[in-house]
């Protein structure tokens, strides 16, 4: 077997292992731009999975409130459009990745993960609740006495 092919397979296997590590650990071990980009991509996938999990939990928790469900779905669709527009504003030349250099893939994924985590925190309010007495809570429930 060709030594270059073996080296490529070994490098790819190592990078895949890096990308599946916990986010910080992955970045701690990343020594090349490709490795950093793979870590960023894996981190973005994790953030997206967390968002989807929290979103589904919110839908399940409030399933009996049809008006809320209608509005939170509308808000989520609007957020997705906003997120895409925000990314386009940050990286207007996104279809020409070389415009931003070799770090573009990692930067793109990192920014996307940041926006996604911010949205996850926004949605989590409907699961965690707010302190009783918050007169502006609207549809966000109050924390129960057994919640920290």
N, C-alpha and C positions, 0 to 999 in steps of 0.2 A: 504494500500500500504506500502511496506517495506520502513522504514526510510532511509536506505542506498541508495536505488534507488532514492528516492526523493532528497537526498543530492547530489548524482551524477548528476542528471538531472539539479539541480540548479547550481552546479559548472560548468557544461558544457555550460549552457545558459549564465552564467556570462562570461566565457572565450570566447564564440562566440561573445558576445557584445564587449568585449575588442578588439578582433581581427578585428572588423569592424570599430573601431574608427580611427581617423587620426593617422598616424604612431607615432608621438611623444607623443600624448596623450595616445595612447595604451601603450607605454613603460613606461610612467610616472605612470600608474596605475597597471602595471604588478608586482605582488609580488611573483610569483612562477616561476620555470624554465619552466613549461608547458605554463604559460601565456606569458612569454618572447618568447618562441618558436612560439606560435600562433601569437604574434605581428610581429615577424620576417617573418613568412610565409605570413601574410597579406601584410606586407610591400613589400615583394618580388613580390607578385601578382600585387600590385599597380605599381611597377617599370616595370614589364613585360607588363602591359596594356599600360603604358605611352610609352614604347619602340615601341610596335605594332602600337599605334596611330601615333607617329611621323614617323615611317617607312612608313605607308600607306599614310600619308600626303606628304612625299617626293616623293613616287611613283606617286601620283596624280598630284603634282605640276610639275613634269618633265615627264609626260606621253608621250609627243610628242618626247622626245629624246630617241629613241630606244636603242642607244649604251649605254647611261648613265643607263637606266633601266636594261639592261643586266648586266652591270658591278656592279651596286649597289646591285642587287640580288645575284650576285656571291660573292661580299664582305660580304653581310649579312650571307650567308651560311657559308662562311669561318670563320666569327666572331663566329657563333654558335659553330662550331667545336673547335675553339680556346678557347672559354669560357668553354666548357666541359673539354678540356684538362687542362686548368688552374685550374679548380675545382678539377680535379683528382690529379694534382700536389700538391695542397694545402692539400687535404684530400685523400691520396692514399689508405687508408683503408675504403673508404666510404661505401662499402658493409657490413662492420662490424662497425656499428655506435657506439656500446658500446666501441670500441677502444678509442674514443674521449670523452666519458662520456656523462652525461645527457644534456650538453649544445650543443651537436653536431647539432641537428635539427635547433636550433636558429642561431648558428654560420654559418651553411651551407646556410640557407636562407638569412642571413645578407650579407654574402660574395657575393652570387649570385645577390642580389639586388644592391650591390655596382658596380659590373661589368656591370650590365644591365643599371644602370644610367649613367655610363661612356660612354657606347655605344650610349645611347640616346642623350647625349651631342654632340657626334661626328656626329650623323645623323642630329641633329637640325641645323647644319651649312647650310645645303642645303635648309632649310626653312627660317632661319634668315638672311643668307648672311654674307658677310664680308665687311670690309671697302673698299671703292673704292680706287684703287691704289695698292691693295695687288697683286703683280705680280705673286704670287705663288698660287693663288686661284683655278686655274684649272676650274673644272666644278661648283665650288661653286659660286653662283651669288653674285653680289654686293648688299649691302643694298640700299634700295630706300630712297629718301629724307624724307619720312614719317615714317621711322623706327627709333627707338632710337639708 
